[in-house]
Amino acid sequence: MTPNLFFHYFFNVDPPHTATGNMPAEYWWIDLIRIVVRVLVGLFAILLVVPPLVWWERRLLGFMQQRQGPNRVGPWGLLQTIADGVKLLLKEDMNPSSVDVVLFVLAPVVFLVPALVTSAVLPWGPSLTWGASAPNVSVGVLYLLAWGSLAVYGVVLAGWASNNKYSLLGGLRSSAQMISYELGMGLAIVTIVLLTGSLSLTDVVARQGFTEYGLPLWNTLKFFPMGLVAMMIYAVSMLAETNRAPFDLPEAETELVAGYHTEYTSMKFAIFFMAEYANMIVVSAICATLFFGGYHAPLLWLDGSYLGPLVALKTNALLGGAVSALVPVMWLTIKILCGLYFFIWIRATMPRLRYDMLMRAGWLGVFPIALGNILMVAIAMALGYQYGLIGWIVLAVVSLWAFAGSKPGRAFTTNSRRDTTVLLYSEAQPFRGVPEHSGHGDQTLPPNALSEGALAAAGQGPLDDAFAAKKG
């Protein structure tokens, strides 16, 4: 076999994008190599992104909260995540004497594997050969639901195998949280199945094309506002599924222990940490695939299906093919980054819920709304959009009226802990930097805080004493 023939079949350059590229049976080993390469690309695309993602989150949180993020190890703190990984790798790996060693070691792996395996069916391009790690799976949606529900086993095993009461309670609480919000997430995904009429993720993305005017046909915009509500339900559920703020109760730092991974050290703890960020990447990719057009551009004139043939016509076919293959990956990456920004933004913005609030929001909020929304979508598809819209409006009004008279509704309008209203600034007040001695960076103080020099001139004590005196 010549190199040209190998690359011809390996990259499937035949015009019909079939699964094998019309490859002769004796070249079966080429397809095997192609499968291995696709799997490795999908695997390392997640694992290698985790360290930069951790750094990006810490820097972005520092920016949002007006403080410094990592800025000492490497330029702009770029090597801080690597230093943290080396630290965890060199820490002593201990197994407490009373744990179930097999399950204790297996639990982090069980928690990580579903995130890596789930990503196999997510399409990153239109090709049926190179469009995903496992392209054109006819039941991709069921595959997502099946593997996504297995992550809870890793949490339960970690809590139970630790033989620690706190870990067991953390594992049970986390499993109840994940199961509760999986129902709402599943109904949001079923809404997309109704809109698409297929369980194949390739078909889901292909049917989110463009109108005759080049505008997007995303599922979020279909049967408005029903598609938008389904997307919002999925967004809330993916926060709870990944144990992220404000639903990060299983590992809340306000508690005495760290939940289900209390007894874990060294790389076993690092695997839990890695699995959380890998899950963030995967659920962001699922959200982009189901609701925001997947690898399609926001406008037709920016899409690979338009730019590729245009470049091929103006220059040559090889460059046009490269544009057609890489532009979809670029747009999917941008949408995933927007989803990750949403995770970080919510963490920096919203306070943590209590556990009873979390479960009430899941069972009395997310689940009924998702159930009613999917019912209205079915009515809209069966009888027409106007009937579904009228039913959705009636259902929303009745639900809001019932909620307004309920005890949870009154909790939103009254504050039982205060007799007076807290006055807030009408706009954000900037914090000013106060230079410290070299080697320790800058501190930030409120706008009305006095500097050390002003306090000394006024004959007052340190800042803490001044604040205490001012407070009364």
Secondary structure, 3 states (H helix, E strand, C coil): CCHHHHHHHHCCCCCCCCCCCCCCHHHHHHHHHHHHHHHHHHHHHHHCCHHHHHHHHHHHHHHHCCCCCCCCCCHHHCCHHHHHHHHHHHCCCCCCCCCCHHHHHHHHHHHHHHHHHHHHHCCCCCCCCCCCCCCCCCCHHHHHHHHHCCHHHHHHHHHHHCCCHHHHHHHHHHHHHHHHHHHHHHHHHHHHHHHHCCCCHHHHHHCCCECCCCCECCHHHCCCCHHHHHHHHHHHHHHHHCCCCCCCHHHCCCCCCCHHHCCCCHHHHHHHHHHHHHHHHHHHHHHHHHHCCCCCCCCHHHCHHHHHHHHHHHCCHHHHHHHHHHHHHHHHHHHHHHHHHHHHHHHHHCCCCCHHHHHHHHHHHHHHHHHHHHHHHHHHHHHCHHHHHHHHHHHHHHHHHHHHCCHHHHHHHCCCCCCCCCCCCCCCCCCEEEECCCCCCEEEECCCCCCHHHHHHCCCCCHHHHHHHHHC
